[in-house]
């Protein structure tokens, strides 16, 4: 089954936005994690865990565009899996308002919503059961 061109274009735009912002934030938090900046805080272990959890969230945000592109190309059950991952990434991107500047968080939210849009449309299409005309 061939993916619609508009859905593929929206997915690519969302992928570019989300992947670039996630890579930048992963580099920033990864640098802070591996350079041991957390030792400057009162509780270094807790701060290290915060940096690690943010790095893992950014890795999850990087995995979502890859799975979204595969889901658009292949279809089927991957669309549902990618959409569930997308909802989790949307929650993570909303939580980035707490950790980062608001314009970075808005970029992540918009990128994830663009990635979710074709998948939600694909799941809602053709769900109506049509009776057989020969009945």
N, C-alpha and C positions, 0 to 999 in steps of 0.2 A: 504494500500500500504506500502510495507516494504522499509525503507530507505536504500540506498546503504551503505555498510560498510565503504568505503573510505570517503564519505560525513560525516558520523557520527564521524569518527575518526578525520577528519579535524576540525569539529565543536567542539569536545571535547578539542582538543589542543588549539584552539582559545578561548574557554571558560575559560580554566585554566589561560592562559596568561592574558586575559582581566580582568577577575574577581579578580585575585590576585593583579594586579597593581591598579585597581580601588579601591579595598578595602583599600590598603595601602594609596593611595592618599586621599581617603575619610576620613580615620582616621586622617591624618595629617591636612587637611583643617578643619575638624570638631573640632579637638582639638584647632586649632587656632581661630575658630569661637566662641566656647563656653568658652574659657579661656579669652576672651576679650583682645587678643593681639592687636586688631585693635585700641584700645584706645591709643596706643603708637604713632600712626601715626598722621599726621596733621589733616586729615579729617577722623575721626573714623567711621562715618556712611558709607562713600564711601568704605572704606576698608572692613567693615563688609559685605557690599553688594557684593564685589568681592569674599570674602570667601564663602558667601552663594551661589553665582552663580557657583563657582567651585565645591561646594558640590553637588549641583543639577545636574551638568554635570556628576559627578562621579556616582551619582545614576542612571542616564540615561545609562551610560556605564555599570552599573551592570544589568540593566533590559534587555539589548540587548542579552547577552548570554542565559538568561533564555528563552526569546522569540525565539531565534534561535534554541535551542534544541527542544522546543515544535513544531516549524515549521518543523524541519527535521522529527520528529516523525509523526505529523498529516498531513502535506502537505496542499494543497489547498490555500485558501486566506491568511492563516497565513504566507506563504512564502513571499508574496508581502508585507504584513505589516512589517514583520521582516526585509525585505530587505530595505524598506524605513527608518525604524528606524536605520538600519545599516549604511546607507549613512549619516544620521545625526550624528551618533556616529563616523563615519570616519572623518567627518569635525571637530568634537570636539577633536578627538585624534590628528589631525594635528595641531589644535590650542594649544595643550599642549606643543608644542615646545616653546611657548611664556612664559608659566608659570613655567615649570619644566625643569629638565635636559634633554638633548637630548636623552640619552639612555632610559629613562623612556618613552618619547614620541615615540621613535622607537618601543618599546615593545607594546605600545597601538595601534599604527598604524598597526603593523604586526598582532596582535591579532584580530583586527577588520577586516582586510582584509581576514584572515583565516575564520572568521565567515561569511563574505559575499560571499566567493567563492562558497560553495555548493548551496547557494540560487540563485546566478546568473546563475550557471549552470543548476539548476532545472527549472528556468524560461525560459531559452533559449532552452531546450530540447523539442522535440515533438511539435514544433510550426508550422511545415510544414503541410499544408493541402494536404492529399493524396486523389486522386480521387478514387471513388469506382470502382473496376475492372469490375463490372457488367454493368456499364454505357456504 
